[in-house]
Amino acid sequence: MYTRIAVLFICAFTGTQALYANQLLDAVPDHSTLWATGTAWAPDQSRVLYQEFYYAEDPALDLPTRVQYRTTDGTLIVDKSLRYPAITSAPVVQQLDYRNGARFETRITETEPPRVEVSFQTDTHSRPQQTELPVDDDLVIDAGFDVFVRSNLDALIAGRAVGARFLIPARQDTVRVNLALADTRHCPVDAAVHCFQIRPAGLLRAVSFFVDPVYLGYDLNSRRLALFRGVSNLLDDSGASQDVLITYQYP
């Protein structure tokens, strides 16, 4: 839901990790734990492209632990499990794209200092790519971006820019991004929101990896994500990136 500044983040499950991940994703989510629903529209809001369903299955956490992406007719596209054993902005992720078998997994090692293992596989015919990266306080992984924003919301509202190292599994690396207050005209949603813009930091501005900015709208009262506008983390059925405007509702 919260990490759409790159192409679909998909990585590989291997060995016993694959079995464990598949067992997690085989379990049917408890629909009574629905935490949020995201509706992804075409940029001009002429049609709905897909929906996202977020479940908070751990009563001790006000965080999503399961995410399912579905077409408008209810077909499951992508299933994702999230756990938060260490830094909440860097959850352990296990994700499967049912359209092409693409897989994505992260794991925090028990070494000192800890590191994050990243495994990435683009489809069932490709070999998985794997790497290890350092774990720092500014590391952001997948849905952890929302945790990161909410933990820095007061500073952002006050006009201070905040930086993070955002994991791009397809690159097997992190990139530095900056988040800052933006004009609310960039966040077209019915609710009154604080609007923020995500941009690459430093020399990344000169390359094509982040061509257009991403905008996030956070509700003034609930301080929850109300809108995402930019490149989706979900590729379309042809494997191409797609621009979306996503609105979020909470039970």
ZAMARGU-4260 file (C-alpha; in steps of 0.2 Angstrom, whole numbers, plus 5000, padded with zeros to 4 digits):
<rodrens>
0) 5000/5000/5000 | 5013/5012/5005 | 5028/5009/4995 | 5024/5012/4977 | 5039/5022/4972
5) 5047/5008/4961 | 5042/4993/4951 | 5034/4978/4959 | 5044/4972/4973 | 5045/4953/4970
10) 5058/4941/4977 | 5062/4923/4979 | 5057/4910/4992 | 5070/4895/4992 | 5071/4879/5002
15) 5063/4878/5019 | 5060/4897/5018 | 5049/4894/5003 | 5039/4881/5012 | 5036/4892/5027
20) 5031/4907/5016 | 5019/4896/5006 | 5011/4890/5022 | 5009/4908/5028 | 5001/4913/5012
25) 4990/4897/5010 | 4981/4902/5026 | 4964/4912/5023 | 4965/4929/5031 | 4953/4932/5045
30) 4941/4945/5037 | 4935/4951/5054 | 4953/4959/5056 | 4951/4970/5040 | 4962/4985/5044
35) 4960/4995/5028 | 4955/4994/5010 | 4963/5003/4995 | 4955/5007/4979 | 4967/5010/4964
40) 4960/5021/4951 | 4967/5026/4934 | 4975/5043/4936 | 4959/5052/4929 | 4948/5042/4941
45) 4939/5035/4926 | 4940/5017/4931 | 4945/5006/4945 | 4961/4995/4941 | 4962/4984/4957
50) 4959/4984/4976 | 4970/4981/4991 | 4964/4973/5007 | 4974/4975/5023 | 4972/4964/5038
55) 4979/4967/5055 | 4979/4949/5062 | 4990/4953/5077 | 4979/4961/5091 | 4995/4968/5099
60) 4999/4978/5083 | 4990/4992/5074 | 4999/4987/5058 | 4994/4976/5043 | 5001/4958/5044
65) 4993/4952/5028 | 4989/4961/5011 | 4979/4954/4996 | 4978/4963/4979 | 4963/4958/4969
70) 4955/4963/4952 | 4938/4971/4951 | 4930/4954/4950 | 4938/4948/4966 | 4952/4937/4958
75) 4968/4936/4969 | 4983/4944/4961 | 4996/4946/4974 | 4997/4939/4992 | 5008/4946/5005
80) 5013/4942/5023 | 5021/4955/5035 | 5030/4953/5052 | 5038/4965/5063 | 5052/4957/5073
85) 5064/4971/5074 | 5062/4989/5066 | 5043/4992/5062 | 5048/5002/5047 | 5058/4987/5040
90) 5046/4972/5041 | 5049/4954/5036 | 5040/4952/5019 | 5034/4937/5010 | 5025/4940/4994
95) 5019/4930/4979 | 5012/4936/4962 | 5000/4922/4956 | 5000/4929/4938 | 5018/4924/4935
100) 5025/4916/4950 | 5036/4931/4955 | 5042/4930/4973 | 5049/4942/4986 | 5056/4938/5003
105) 5066/4947/5017 | 5073/4941/5033 | 5082/4949/5047 | 5098/4939/5052 | 5102/4935/5070
110) 5120/4941/5068 | 5127/4956/5077 | 5125/4968/5070 | 5109/4961/5061 | 5107/4962/5042
115) 5093/4960/5030 | 5093/4946/5018 | 5084/4950/5002 | 5078/4937/4989 | 5071/4941/4973
120) 5064/4931/4958 | 5055/4940/4943 | 5045/4924/4938 | 5044/4905/4939 | 5057/4904/4925
125) 5070/4915/4932 | 5083/4911/4945 | 5082/4920/4962 | 5094/4934/4966 | 5100/4935/4984
130) 5110/4948/4994 | 5112/4955/5012 | 5111/4973/5017 | 5115/4982/5033 | 5100/4986/5045
135) 5099/5004/5051 | 5086/5015/5059 | 5082/5024/5043 | 5079/5007/5033 | 5062/5006/5025
140) 5055/4990/5018 | 5038/4989/5009 | 5023/4993/5020 | 5035/5000/5033 | 5035/5016/5023
145) 5018/5020/5031 | 5026/5017/5049 | 5041/5028/5044 | 5029/5042/5038 | 5018/5041/5053
150) 5033/5041/5065 | 5040/5057/5057 | 5023/5065/5054 | 5025/5080/5066 | 5042/5084/5059
155) 5035/5083/5041 | 5020/5094/5045 | 5032/5107/5053 | 5040/5108/5036 | 5056/5098/5039
160) 5062/5086/5026 | 5065/5068/5031 | 5077/5055/5023 | 5076/5036/5022 | 5085/5021/5014
165) 5071/5013/5004 | 5074/4995/4999 | 5072/4991/4980 | 5072/4972/4979 | 5074/4971/4960
170) 5090/4981/4962 | 5096/4971/4977 | 5100/4988/4985 | 5093/5003/4994 | 5091/5020/4987
175) 5090/5036/4997 | 5074/5046/4996 | 5068/5062/5004 | 5050/5065/5010 | 5044/5083/5012
180) 5028/5093/5013 | 5019/5097/4996 | 5005/5108/4990 | 4988/5099/4994 | 4983/5101/4975
185) 4994/5086/4972 | 4983/5075/4983 | 4966/5076/4976 | 4955/5067/4989 | 4939/5072/4998
190) 4946/5072/5015 | 4957/5086/5022 | 4975/5080/5021 | 4993/5084/5024 | 5001/5081/5007
195) 5019/5075/5006 | 5030/5072/4991 | 5043/5058/4989 | 5058/5061/4978 | 5075/5053/4976
200) 5090/5061/4985 | 5106/5066/4978 | 5112/5060/4961 | 5097/5049/4959 | 5088/5064/4952
205) 5099/5063/4937 | 5094/5045/4932 | 5077/5038/4926 | 5074/5027/4941 | 5063/5040/4949
210) 5056/5050/4935 | 5041/5057/4943 | 5037/5061/4961 | 5025/5051/4972 | 5013/5060/4983
215) 5005/5054/4999 | 4990/5062/5008 | 4988/5059/5026 | 4971/5063/5035 | 4972/5079/5046
220) 4962/5071/5060 | 4966/5052/5060 | 4984/5054/5054 | 4981/5039/5043 | 4986/5037/5024
225) 4971/5043/5014 | 4979/5044/4996 | 4993/5038/4986 | 4997/5046/4969 | 5011/5039/4958
230) 5018/5023/4950 | 5011/5008/4958 | 5021/4994/4966 | 5009/4982/4956 | 5014/4979/4938
235) 4999/4978/4925 | 4995/4961/4917 | 5007/4964/4903 | 5022/4967/4915 | 5022/4986/4913
240) 5022/4999/4927 | 5006/5009/4929 | 5002/5026/4937 | 4988/5025/4949 | 4978/5036/4962
245) 4974/5025/4977 | 4961/5031/4990 | 4960/5022/5007 | 4946/5018/5018 | 4946/5011/5036
250) 4933/5001/5046
</rodrens>
